[in-house]
Amino acid sequence: MIFHNALDIAEIVRQLLEEGWTIEPEDLAHISPYLTEHINRFGEYSTHELGIQPDAYDPKLGVDFTPLREQDLSATGFGTAA
């Protein structure tokens, strides 16, 4: 489910970029794919009978993360685990 959420987030970011929005890496650093409100943690999720082959995963977002790499992330709270 987390991977599916990450794919959805990536697709939305790509759509926003195509529409001309500016996506800052700092904004993306605050987004978490670990949302659980819509997940039935103890339910059954069986997808093998669907027979749907997923599209190839494209990891490229087109967002320059260099500013995040260049700053001291521990000073802004991104370098520490919760």
C-alpha positions in Angstrom: 0.0 0.0 0.0 2.8 2.4 0.8 4.4 1.8 -2.6 1.0 2.3 -4.3 0.7 5.6 -2.4 4.2 6.6 -3.5 3.2 5.9 -7.1 0.1 8.0 -6.8 2.1 10.9 -5.3 4.7 10.7 -8.1 1.9 10.7 -10.8 0.3 13.8 -9.2 3.7 15.6 -9.1 4.2 14.8 -12.8 0.7 16.1 -13.6 1.4 19.4 -11.7 4.7 19.8 -13.4 3.0 19.4 -16.8 0.5 22.0 -15.8 3.3 24.5 -15.1 3.4 24.3 -11.3 6.7 24.8 -9.6 7.4 21.9 -7.2 10.0 22.6 -4.6 11.9 19.7 -3.1 11.3 21.1 0.4 7.5 20.6 -0.2 8.0 17.0 -1.2 10.1 16.3 1.8 7.0 16.8 3.9 4.8 14.4 2.0 4.5 10.8 3.4 3.2 7.9 1.5 2.4 6.2 4.8 -1.2 7.1 5.1 -3.4 4.5 6.7 -6.9 6.0 6.9 -8.0 4.1 3.8 -6.3 0.8 4.6 -8.0 -2.1 6.3 -4.9 -3.4 8.1 -6.4 -6.7 8.9 -8.5 -7.1 5.7 -7.7 -9.3 2.8 -6.1 -7.7 -0.3 -5.9 -10.3 -3.0 -5.0 -9.0 -6.4 -3.7 -12.2 -8.2 -7.1 -12.9 -9.7 -7.3 -9.5 -11.4 -4.8 -10.5 -14.0 -3.7 -6.9 -14.6 -0.1 -6.3 -15.5 1.1 -3.1 -14.0 2.8 -0.5 -16.1 6.6 -0.1 -15.9 7.6 2.1 -12.9 9.2 5.4 -13.9 11.1 6.8 -10.9 11.9 10.2 -12.6 9.9 13.1 -11.2 11.7 16.0 -12.8 12.3 17.8 -9.5 15.8 19.1 -8.6 16.6 17.7 -5.2 20.1 19.3 -5.2 19.1 22.0 -2.7 18.1 19.4 -0.1 21.4 17.5 -0.6 23.4 20.7 -0.2 21.8 21.9 3.1 22.3 20.4 6.5 19.1 18.3 6.8 19.6 17.6 10.4 19.3 21.3 11.2 15.8 21.3 9.6 14.6 18.1 11.2 14.7 16.0 8.0 17.8 14.1 9.1 16.3 12.6 12.2 14.0 9.7 12.6 10.7 10.1 14.5 
